[in-house]
Amino acid sequence: MERMSDHGDDDDDQKSGAANDAVDVLLREYFVESNEKKSLPLDFISGNIVEMMIPGEETVPMAMTLAVKFLSDSPVASKQLMEENMELKKQKIDSCDDYTWTDYTSLSFTQNVISETLRMANIINAVWRKALKDVEIKGYLIPQGWCVLTSFTSVHMDEENYENPYHFDPWRWEKIGGGAVNNNNYTPFGGGQRLCPGLDLSRLEISIFLHHLVTTYGWVAEKDDIVHFPTVKMKKKLPITVAPIRI
């Protein structure tokens, strides 16, 4: 990062704002001086860039992989997902219209599959929080300076919150209702002030992937296991064999 900043300091294009990716924007802020002080410290910029790499490169692709895993193990869910998406594809072919954001969000069963996938295999399974002052929660005192590990997975797999929590059941969301994805029992995107800003975009990307997968290809997945620690991933990266669907 220091080498990048040294290069940017001598780059007229960097100063003029010719480049506009996220790194350029942050580095431009670093070179802007306000009251003879850098507006953003270099370690802050470095931390933000690293944090952007993780959700951008790992979380959504892994969620797509896990959806394929669960659908491979649930032929009934896979069939219903294909039928729902085939209907949308037929409508688009007949009308010659382009796909829109609302087209994907209107696929109720597809959204249920995504919700259930994220519930069963939360990509970020836990987060750390540091108490800035003494905090008492349900009779427990957390002293100032102590760190607390909050486990999303334990909430998603709690029988008090979800019936048969270890069973992939997209239909449960028809009973629970869409509002449940915003409560404290469902936290694949965190919550509160730190709710992931990419929530809707992530679900849209997964919807697009599933739509084109199930309406274009059939597949057979090799036997593979989910690894839950330190992060959720497939042990063998879930190899699959695909073949085009003949309609």
N, C-alpha and C positions, 0 to 999 in steps of 0.2 A: 504494500500500500504506500509506503514511503517513497519507493521508486516511482510509482505511478504519479504521486503528487509532485515529485521533482520534475518529471517529464511534463506534467500539466502546467507547471509554473512557467515553463518556457514556450508553451504552445499558444500561439495567438488565437488559433481556432477554439481552444478550450475557453479562453477568456471571452471571445466574441459570442460564445454560445452556439457555435455551429453544430456541435454534437449534442444529442439530446437523450441518450439512454440514462438509466438511473444512476450509474456510476458518474457520468459527466455532470449530472445535476448536483450530486452531493459534493463532488470535487470543486465545482464552481462556487458552492457555498463556502468551501474551505478557503478559497482565495479572496472572497469578499471580506474586506476589513471594515469593522464598525467600531468606532471609538478606539482605534489602534489595537483591536483585539480580534482574533479569528472568530468568525461567527459560529463555526462548528469545529470541535477538536478532532484531530485525525483518528484517534482511537474510537470515537463515537461513529465516525463514518465507516471505519473498518467493521465495527460490530454490526452496523445496519446492513452492509453488503453481504456479510456472512449469513445473517438471519434471512435475507431475501433468497439466498441460494437454496436453503433447505426446503422451504415450502414450495418454491418454484420448480425444483428439480426432483424432489422425492415424494412429497405427500400425495399429490394428485395421481401420478403414474402408479404409485403403490395402491391407492384406492381402486384404480381401474383393474389392476392385477387381482386384488382380493375379490372384487365383484365377479370376475371371470371364475375364480376359484369356487366361490359360493354357488354361482349359477351352474357350474359343472357338476356340483354335488346335489343340485336340486333341479331335476329335469322339468318338474311341473312349473316352477318359477321361471325357468328359462323359456318354456313354451309360451307362457302368458306374456312375458316380456317381448318376445318376438312378435306375437299377434298384435299387441298394442302398437308397436313401432312399425310393423308392416302396414297397419291401417293408416298411420300418418304418412308413410312413404307413398302409398297409393293416392292419397288425397293430393299430395304435392305433385305427383306425376300428372294426375288428371287436370289439375288447375294451372300447372306450369308456374306456380308461385315459389318464391324462395323461402327457405326456412327462417323463422324468427325465434327470438328468445322465448316468447310465450308459447311457441309450438312445443318446445322441449319441456317447459315447466308444466304444460297441460297434461303431460303423460304421467298420470297419477301413479300407476304401478311402477313405472320406471323410477319415479321419485321415492317410492317406498323401498325399492331395491337398494337405492343409494343410501337411504337412511339406515336400513338394516345392516348394510355392509359396514358403514361407519360406526354403528353401534357395536357390532361384534368384533371389529378389529380397529379400534381407535388408533389412527396413525401416530399421534402424539399421546402416549399412554399416561403421561403424568407431567406435572410442572412443579417447579419450586417457587415458594413465596417466602420472603423474609419479613418478619414482624418489625415494623418501624417503631412500635410502642407495645406495651403490654396489652394483650387482647384476650378476652375470655369468651369462649364459644361453648355453649351447652355445659357449663360447669368446669371446663378445662381451661387452665391459664397457660397462654403461650407468652413467655417472657420476651421482652424487647431484645432484638438481635437474633432470636432463634429462627431457624429455617424449617418450613413445613413442606412436605411432599404431598401434593394432592393427586390422588389416583383417579383418573377418568375411567379406567378399565373396571375398577371395583364397583363404580356406580352403575356402569352399563351392564355388568354381570350380576347385579344384586336381584335376587328373586322378589324382593319387595317392590322393585321398580318394574321388572319385566318378567312375565311368566315364561318358564322354560328358557332362561336367558342364553343358554349355550346352543340353542337351536336356531338355525337361519330361517326366519319367518317374516318375509316382507308383508304378509297380510296383517300382521299385528298392528301396522300403522293405520290400517283402515279403521280399527277399533279405537286406537289411541287418539287419532286426529292429528292434523298438521300442526296444530299449536304446540304439540308436545316437543317438537324439535327446538323450541325456544326456552324450555324450562331447565331447571337445574339437574334433572335426571338424564339429560342428553347433552353432552358437551364435547363433541368431536372438534368443534371450532372454538372451544373455550367459552367465555361468557363475560357479562358485565362490560366494564370499560375496556377490557382486553379481548373482546370478541374479535375473531379473525376478520379483517376487512375483505378477505377473498372468499368468504363463505358462498355467496351466490355465484361467483365466477367459477369456483371449484365444482359446485354441483352442476353447473351448465356444461363445463368441459367433460365431466363424467357422463352426463346425459348424451352429449354428442357422440362420444366414443361408443357407448352402449348401443345407441341407435344404429350407427353405421356397422357395428360388429354384427348385431343379430339380424339385420336386414340384408347383409351382404355375404356373410360367412356362417358355416357351421364349424364346430371345432370339437376336438377331443383333447382334454388336458391329462397330462401324466400325473401319477400319484405324487403328491407333494404335501409338506406340512408347513403350518404357519409357525414362525418363530416370534415370540412376543417380547423378547428382551435382548438388547436394550431398547430397540425399537421394533415395530412390527414389520416383518418381511417374510417372503417365502424362502424356505430352506434351499430349494434348487431353482428359484426364480420362475417357477411354474411354466415349464415348457409345454407348448400346445401344438397340435397339428390342425391346420385350417384347410377348408375347401370351400370354393364358391357355392352359393345357394343357387339352384336352378329354379326360377319362378315361371 
